[in-house]
Amino acid sequence: MKRVVAIVLLAGLTPTWAQDTQMKPDVGHSQADHGNAPAATDAQAGNTGPAMDHGAMQGGSAPPDARDPHAYSDGLDFGAHRHQPHSDQMSFASLSVDRLEAVRSREQTHAAYDLRFRYGRDYDRLVLKAEGEVADGSTETARTELLWGHAVAAYWDTQLGMRYDSGARPNRGWLAFGVQGLAPYWFETEVTAYVGDAGRTALRLAAEYDLLLTQRLILQPRIEANLHGQRDAERALGSGLSDLTAGIRLRYEIRREFAPYLGIEWAGKFGATADYARTAGEDAREARFVAGLRFWY
């Protein structure tokens, strides 16, 4: 009698996992132990919901009224455009005026400008560069470049196009090709080579760096050098290193897009270019004070 009571108690304390195992035996073991006895149906097991496929992935099939995960919300779509275009598939335009300033030297005061216009996509774009000096209402020197830029790395573009020099002296046209980008340690760098008529060649190097004193107060050193392959007496240029300009500007960004600045720069001419300047009564070396605006949009 005691044995019967013990068996009944043990049957009542059987763990849930053991009960599930007993109620839902493995098909293989069921057939091995009990022959070809049919498995219990969902109705026999007390399940009144949709039929369950225990061989399918966990969770079973989605309900018939489930929302299509690939459908657009509330049936809205982009019409002929089946997806939102990515940023590298769209064209953008921007204008940045790096320098618009008054320049004061011992001899005179003149205005200078340096601007860039870009239009295109991330990988290919049209670039317009313009730089020059204006004194007494007339353009003394001007350099205008129309280039096609192509991204070759994350921070570097190659550029190919044309350059046109104008101003008080005879005009010159050039083919231009070079690279522009962000060098290690965050130096903005430009290296451009030029080929003109009559075998003329030139090379322009420029670099600048933004040193953040605060989030709005920024100190910017800048250097630019021009070299020529042969003498051009009509434009008062000698061969080799013709001129070099190094300066530093301190700007305050009222907004990121608008910043006044003050600065000082040193400009020098070398070789035959310096001789041409002295012959014309100009200084071959001079210090300049500058004040201007930097803005972009």
C-alpha positions, 0 to 999 in steps of 0.5 A: 500500500505504501508503494502505491501511495509513493508512486502516485505522489511521484507522478503528481510531482513530475517536472513540467519538462518531463510532462512535455516530453511524455506528452510530445514524444520524439517521432523517431522514438515514438515509432521505435517504441510504439510502431506506427501509432498516429501522432495526436492532432491539434484538436486532440491536444486541446489546441484550437488555433491555427495548425502548427508546423513543428518542423518549421522555424520557431514561431510558425507562419505569420498570421494571414492579416500580418503587415507586409514588412516590405510595403511602404507605410499606409500605401504611400510610395515615391511614384516613379522613384522607387527609393529615396536617392542617396547623397552621392546620386544628387548634385549640389552647388556651393560658393566659398569666398575664402578671402575678400580683403583689403590689403595695406602695404607701404606702397598702396592699399588694394583689394584681393579676392579668392573664391571657389564655386563647386557644382556636382556630385561627390565623385565628379564636380565642376570647380571654378577658382578665381583669385586676383587683386584690384587697385584704383578701380582696375584689375591688376592681376587675376587668375581664373580656373575652370576645372573638372574634379574627380574624387580618387580617395576619401580626401583627395580630388584630381582636377583637370581643366583650363586657367586664364590669366588676365589683368594689367599685363598681356593675357595668358591661357594654360591647360591645368591638372593637379590634385587637391585635398586634406593632407595628414595632420589636416593641412588643406593642400593644392598642387597644380601644374600648368602648360601654356603656349610657346612651351610655357610651364608653371607650378602652383603650390598652396597649403593652409591649416586651421588652428582652433583656439576656441570653437569660434576663434581660429588662427589660419597660417597659409603659404602659396608659391608659384614657379615658372619653367621659363622667363616671360618678360611681358608679364614680368616673370622670371624662371624658377621660383617667381614669388612666395606669400606666407601669412597668418589670419585670425578670424572669428566665426560669428556663424560658421558661414560668416567670419571677419578676420585680421592678419599679416602676410609677407610677400617676396619675389625672387630671381628675375621676377624680383629684378623686374619689380625693382626696375618698375620701382616696386619692392621685391619684399614687403609686409602687408596688413589684411582685414576682410571677410570669409563666408560661404553658402 
